[in-house]
Amino acid sequence: MSITYEDIVAAARRIEGYAHRTPVLTSRTANEELGAEIFFKAENMQRMGAFKFRGGFNALSRFNEAQRKAGVVAFSSGNHAQAIALSAKLLGIPATIIMPEDAPASKIAATRGYGGKVVTFDRYKEDREAIGRKLAEEQGMTLIPPYDHADVIAGQGTAAKELFEEVGELDYLFVCLGGGGLLSGSALAARALSPKCKLYGVEPEAGNDGQQSFRSGAIVHIDTPKTIADGAQTQHLGTLTFPIIQREVDDILTASDAELVDAMRFFAARMKIVVEPTGCLGFAAARKMKEQLRGRRVGVLISGGNVDIERFAALLA
Ligand SMILES: *Cc1c(COP(=O)(O)O)cnc(C)c1O
């Protein structure tokens, strides 16, 4: 079962009226710095603060009657948890979110605030996937993973689809990369709407499993990387996302934590927007490619804006 651009078109129809059509921002300062024309797709302004609402809502809106009744289960300490909890609430589906007991209190509170039932576990002793499978089996719940799922990938692809529809074809597109849901969906949209666009995925330097996988031709697993980009601390690409990335993406690049902080500062100071560290990956990488980008039309996907304000301030201090 291969995922196609038609699936993204169908996802766009399902999320219409629920997800925001986020703005495309421009900055004269960014254009001057890179000597290029840059278009920022601002998914930090998406509902619940990240693009993950798109994939989560698309997946849940395809549930049949029995699935709706039994509910959804997801494990995540981050944006996927909030995306599933909010989508489930909007669709009237019970949601159980499995989170580590030491997850930031603000994230647990946000997930509960969206109506999700939070089940905590000890991340050093218990296996969250086993807990998820157990709930799925015993209570008939449907498990929705954060990236390796056809409906999630198709939903994530709607952000790039909107970007190309709004600004037309681009020469380059930079996309933040964790497990590859956003990148593979963006790739399918790019190939349909802007076939000549060069497409780059960007990972934290400390966790370049995707780059290693892309260059070696097989999925590489790593230990949880130490980086401020907590949305991209994934240990490996997915079995669905990797083949799409391998086929459609031009390369995987990296950015260091210091470069992410610089980009975060730029977004705050120059564009007056709050972007979480992971959301800065695309722009941080683009800034290192001035030579190639000069005179070009460049898309940058800003993936999310969920960062505790105290942490935001501390990172910029
Ligand atoms: C999840 C997430 C990513 C990575 O997305 P994948 O689909 O796992 O590659 C990037 N940025 C933010 C803000 C995220 O929440």
The ligand as an ORCA input file, in Angstrom:
! r2SCAN-3c Opt
* xyz 0 1
  C       7.261     15.785     15.738
  C       7.927     17.054     15.404
  C       8.935     17.115     14.418
  C       9.419     15.904     13.678
  O       8.399     15.341     12.871
  P       8.532     13.875     12.293
  O       7.277     13.671     11.519
  O       8.675     12.937     13.448
  O       9.752     13.855     11.446
  C       9.487     18.348     14.120
  N       9.106     19.466     14.767
  C       8.149     19.447     15.716
  C       7.783     20.713     16.380
  C       7.526     18.238     16.070
  O       6.577     18.224     17.010
*
